[in-house]
Amino acid sequence: MEKGIFEGLKVLDCASFIAAPAAATVLSDFGADVIKIEPPGLGDPYRNLPNLPGYPASPHNFAWMLESRNKKSLALDLSKPEGQAVLYRLVTEADVFVTNFPPAVRQRLGITYEELSPLNARLVYGSKPTSPVSTAMPIGRARV
């Protein structure tokens, strides 16, 4: 089997619904090792999509199958210090961190760029820009 151009790239997918998880999926399609971080219990809310009114009846959650393909899943309660500690250990060896949570949620969960970048100087922090907070970027760091 041919190796993907992103083989060896370690990605943490800490996002939900469409754009950010899809970006992580595309990286996985090209060989990246992607770990999907989900809350314990029901997991990512996207897993529950077929149970919503108006969703076509099917024994399969095709949206979740498309979004989560090629990914490993890890349940972490990021609202607790123990869950954050596990994530922080993963960040030290990751190449990319992807999120689309609103800034207030990132702060509450301890996953802002300012909190994660000191753990790994080469970490690429990919996020959907939702506010002008933290627009200054030190040289040698990358945030997308």
N, C-alpha and C positions, 0 to 999 in steps of 0.2 A: 504494500500500500504506500502511496506517495505521501511524503510528509508535507504538512501545511506550512505556509510561510511564517505563521505565528507559533509554530511548535516551540515549546519551552517557555512561552509567555504565560505568566501567572496572573489571572484576573479575578478580582473579587467583585461580584455583582450584588450590590446592596441597593436594589431598586425594585420598583413594581410598576406594572402597566406600561406597555408599549415601547416607547422610544429608548430609554436607557437599557432595559433588559434585551431589547432587540439588538442594540449595539454590542452587548456582551455575547449574544448568540452568534452574531456575524464573526466576531473574533474567534469563537469556538469552532465555527465552520471552517476556519482556516488554520486550525490546529492549536489554538490557545487552550490552556487548562483553566476552566472557569468554575469557580465555586459560587453558587447562588446562596446568599445568606437570607434565611427566612425566619420569621418569628415562630416560636414553638406553638404547638397546638394545631391550628388549621393551616399554618404555613402562609405562603404568599396569598393575598386575597384573590389573585388571578386564578388560583386553583378552584375557587368557588364559582367561577363564571357560569358554568352550566346550570347552577341552581337558581340563577336570577330569572325573574319573570321575563318572558319574551325570547329567551335563548332557545334555539332549536333543540328538541329532544334528541339525545344521542348517548350511547353508552360510553363515549369517549369525549374528553375535553380537548378538542383539536387545537384551540387557541393555546392552551397550556403546553400541549405536546410540541407545538411549533416554537414557543418562546423558551422552553426549558431544555430543548434538545442539546445533547452534547455537554450538559452541565452536571456537576455534582451539587447536591443540596446539603446545607448544614443549617440546623435550627439553632439559633442563638437569641437569647433575650437581651437585646442591646440596651434595654432600660435598666439592667442590673450590672453592677461592676464586674461580676463573674463573666457575663457574656461579652462585655467590652474588652476584658482582658484577653479572651480567646481571639477576638477580632484583631486586637492590637498585635498579638503574636503572628497572626496570618499576614497582617500588613507589612511586617518587617521583611517578609520574603516575597511579597507581591510586586508585580510590575505595574499593574493598573488597578485602580479602584473606581467603580462606576456607581453613581447614585443619581436619583432624581427626586429625593425627598426634599420638601421645602426647607429653607434655612432654619426655621425654628425647630423642626423635627431633627435635623442634623445636629443642632446644638444640644438638644435634649438627649440624643442617643450617643453623643460624643464622637461623631463621625465627620466633623468639619475638616476642611483642608488644613486649617491651623492646628488641629489636634492630631491629624494623621501624618502630615508631612515631616515632623521631627522624628517620627519612628522609622522613616525610610526616605533618604534624600533623593532617590531616583524614582519615587512613586509618581505615576501619572494619575492625577485626580480628575476623572471625567464626570462632569455634572452639567445638567441643564441650567443655564444661568437664569436665576429667578429674581436676583436683586443685585444692586451694585456693591454689596458687602464683599470685602476682601478682594478688591480688584488689583491690588499691588502684588506683583509676583517677584520674589527674589530670583536673581540670576542662578541658573543651574537647577531650577525647579520647574515642573511643568504642570499646568492645570488646563484642561480642555473644556 
